[in-house]
Amino acid sequence: MAIFESLSAAERAKQLSNPEGAVGLAIAESLNETNRQGNAQIVTLLGVASGNHVLEIGFGNGRTAPDVIARAPNVRYVGIDISPTMVEEAARFNASLVATGTTSFHLGSAERMPFADASFDRVFSTGVAHFWSDPAAPLAEIRRVLRPGGVSLMGCLHPRNAPEFARAEFGFHLRDAASWDALYRAAGFAEVTIDTVEFEHITADGTRIRRYVVHQMARA
């Protein structure tokens, strides 16, 4: 990810939180490869069933949408993202799915989502929740748009051995498993399961680094 490595810590954080322009597009494309295994794991754990309506928060360039749609018959995918660049790119890449009405992409934030109550059976995100300075509002919105018994599944960075750019002054707000558990329970979720997952990250120069993510699964 040569472009990413050339950026300052602040610029990296900014592009990860809200990708913009050609640099944002290049970083998003590279992240598809870097995070392929982790993204696939989240989608598998989501347990998409026939007829489900699925919401992804922070869909990036939209490469996960076809995987979600293919999980079961009659699935509808909806994405919301704060980046106009990503909304445009995701709609372009998934033009055939958008044309069928099975997929749609929306500009907006998790704190105030333009969807009716109880609209979705599944809500998920990867690499987004660590940008929430106060998770209470997005968690309340997720619970609002989930149908009773619906599942929320989020994956985000754990503070242990986090990248040097993942700092509060750059918009990252890293929390451990216990903190996320308390936040979900305060938001009224049931069957909360928070796991810390270790994985190996290979840097641009080939160095192998242990990283950690928090998987947050809860039922409305």
C-alpha distance (Angstrom), angle and dihedral (degrees) to the residues before:
residue distance angle dihedral
M1 . . .
A2 3.80 . .
I3 3.81 95.0 .
F4 3.79 92.3 51.2
E5 3.81 92.7 48.6
S6 3.80 90.6 52.5
L7 3.81 93.0 58.9
S8 3.79 126.6 89.7
A9 3.81 118.8 -110.3
A10 3.80 90.8 -101.3
E11 3.82 92.3 49.1
R12 3.81 91.7 49.1
A13 3.77 91.7 52.2
K14 3.80 91.9 47.2
Q15 3.80 93.9 51.0
L16 3.79 92.2 46.8
S17 3.80 93.1 50.6
N18 3.82 96.6 41.9
P19 3.84 113.7 7.3
E20 3.78 113.4 -150.4
G21 3.79 136.0 -172.1
A22 3.78 126.9 -29.7
V23 3.80 93.1 -28.1
G24 3.79 91.4 53.4
L25 3.79 91.7 48.7
A26 3.81 92.0 50.4
I27 3.79 93.2 48.5
A28 3.80 92.4 47.5
E29 3.79 91.1 51.5
S30 3.79 91.5 50.2
L31 3.80 92.0 47.4
N32 3.81 89.2 57.0
E33 3.79 88.2 68.2
T34 3.80 96.9 38.4
N35 3.81 94.0 49.4
R36 3.80 99.2 32.7
Q37 3.80 95.6 112.1
G38 3.80 94.7 44.2
N39 3.80 93.1 47.3
A40 3.81 91.6 49.1
Q41 3.80 90.0 50.7
I42 3.81 92.1 53.0
V43 3.80 92.1 49.7
T44 3.81 91.1 48.7
L45 3.81 93.0 48.9
L46 3.80 89.4 49.8
G47 3.80 89.7 74.1
V48 3.80 97.6 -146.2
A49 3.81 111.2 -159.8
S50 3.78 134.7 -166.2
G51 3.80 113.1 -66.4
N52 3.80 95.1 11.4
H53 3.78 122.1 151.0
V54 3.80 107.4 -141.5
L55 3.81 128.3 -164.5
E56 3.81 124.1 -161.5
I57 3.80 117.8 -163.8
G58 3.79 112.2 -152.0
F59 3.80 99.6 8.9
G60 3.81 96.4 179.4
N61 3.80 109.6 -159.6
G62 3.80 92.4 -10.9
R63 3.78 100.3 -110.8
T64 3.82 92.8 136.4
A65 3.81 94.9 59.9
P66 3.83 96.8 81.5
D67 3.81 90.6 49.5
V68 3.79 91.3 53.4
I69 3.81 93.2 46.7
A70 3.81 90.7 50.5
R71 3.82 93.7 54.2
A72 3.82 95.9 84.2
P73 3.82 141.7 -12.3
N74 3.79 121.1 -75.4
V75 3.80 95.9 10.6
R76 3.80 118.4 159.7
Y77 3.81 119.5 -154.1
V78 3.81 124.2 -157.8
G79 3.80 124.4 -179.4
I80 3.79 132.7 -166.4
D81 3.81 125.2 -168.5
I82 3.81 136.8 165.0
S83 3.82 93.4 -137.0
P84 3.83 118.6 89.2
T85 3.82 87.7 -163.4
M86 3.80 91.4 58.2
V87 3.81 94.2 43.9
E88 3.80 90.3 54.2
E89 3.81 93.7 45.5
A90 3.81 94.8 45.2
A91 3.81 91.4 50.4
R92 3.81 90.6 48.4
F93 3.80 94.7 48.9
N94 3.82 92.7 45.5
A95 3.81 96.9 39.1
S96 3.81 93.4 130.7
L97 3.82 92.5 52.2
V98 3.80 91.4 45.6
A99 3.81 89.3 51.7
T100 3.81 91.2 55.9
G101 3.80 92.0 52.4
T102 3.81 93.2 -121.7
T103 3.80 93.6 108.4
S104 3.79 134.7 41.0
F105 3.80 136.0 171.3
H106 3.79 125.3 -150.8
L107 3.79 135.7 -168.8
G108 3.79 111.3 -128.9
S109 3.79 147.5 90.2
A110 3.79 134.3 -90.4
E111 3.79 90.2 -120.3
R112 3.81 92.1 67.9
M113 3.78 115.0 17.4
P114 3.83 121.6 -171.9
F115 3.81 94.5 -133.5
A116 3.80 132.3 108.1
D117 3.78 122.9 -109.4
A118 3.82 115.4 -81.7
S119 3.82 93.8 12.2
F120 3.81 99.9 138.4
D121 3.79 141.2 52.1
R122 3.81 93.5 -162.5
V123 3.81 133.9 26.6
F124 3.80 122.3 -175.7
S125 3.78 144.8 162.4
T126 3.78 140.2 176.1
G127 3.79 123.8 -151.7
V128 3.80 95.2 -0.3
A129 3.82 111.5 91.4
H130 3.81 92.7 67.1
F131 3.82 87.9 67.9
W132 3.81 92.6 61.1
S133 3.82 109.2 103.7
D134 3.81 89.3 -171.1
P135 3.83 111.4 21.1
A136 3.81 93.9 -172.4
A137 3.82 94.1 88.5
P138 3.84 98.3 46.7
L139 3.81 91.9 43.0
A140 3.81 90.1 51.6
E141 3.82 89.4 49.9
I142 3.80 92.1 48.7
R143 3.78 91.0 51.6
R144 3.81 90.0 47.2
V145 3.80 95.4 54.0
L146 3.81 94.1 42.7
R147 3.78 119.1 93.3
P148 3.83 116.5 -124.4
G149 3.79 106.9 -74.7
G150 3.81 91.7 16.4
V151 3.80 119.9 144.0
S152 3.80 130.0 -121.9
L153 3.80 118.6 -163.7
M154 3.80 123.4 -179.6
G155 3.78 132.5 174.1
C156 3.81 122.5 -164.1
L157 3.79 142.4 150.0
H158 3.80 121.3 -68.7
P159 3.83 115.9 -141.1
R160 3.81 91.7 -121.1
N161 3.82 110.7 104.8
A162 3.82 91.7 -17.4
P163 3.84 121.3 174.6
E164 3.79 115.6 -83.9
F165 3.80 92.4 -112.5
A166 3.82 93.4 55.1
R167 3.79 95.3 93.1
A168 3.80 132.6 132.9
E169 3.80 93.0 -116.3
F170 3.80 87.7 60.3
G171 3.80 94.6 47.9
F172 3.81 101.5 -92.3
H173 3.81 117.0 128.9
L174 3.79 107.1 -174.5
R175 3.80 120.7 -166.7
D176 3.78 133.9 -178.4
A177 3.80 126.4 -124.5
A178 3.82 95.0 -92.2
S179 3.80 92.1 53.4
W180 3.80 92.4 50.7
D181 3.80 91.5 47.2
A182 3.81 90.9 55.2
L183 3.81 92.0 47.1
Y184 3.80 93.9 52.2
R185 3.78 93.2 47.2
A186 3.81 91.0 48.4
A187 3.82 88.1 53.3
G188 3.81 90.0 56.3
F189 3.80 100.6 -106.6
A190 3.80 120.9 151.1
E191 3.81 131.2 -145.3
V192 3.80 92.5 24.1
T193 3.81 114.9 -171.1
I194 3.80 119.5 -179.5
D195 3.82 119.6 -176.1
T196 3.78 132.3 -178.7
V197 3.80 110.1 -140.8
E198 3.81 124.6 -163.8
F199 3.80 121.5 -149.0
E200 3.78 139.5 167.5
H201 3.80 119.5 -110.0
I202 3.80 121.7 -165.0
T203 3.80 114.3 -150.9
A204 3.81 125.3 -143.8
D205 3.83 90.7 -94.0
G206 3.80 92.5 51.0
T207 3.80 97.9 -101.3
R208 3.81 114.2 148.7
I209 3.81 114.3 -135.2
R210 3.79 130.8 -178.8
R211 3.78 112.0 -126.1
Y212 3.80 131.3 179.7
V213 3.78 133.3 -146.1
V214 3.79 132.8 -172.6
H215 3.81 117.6 -129.3
Q216 3.80 111.3 -157.1
M217 3.80 117.1 -167.0
A218 3.79 121.6 175.0
R219 3.77 139.6 157.8
A220 3.79 125.4 -132.9
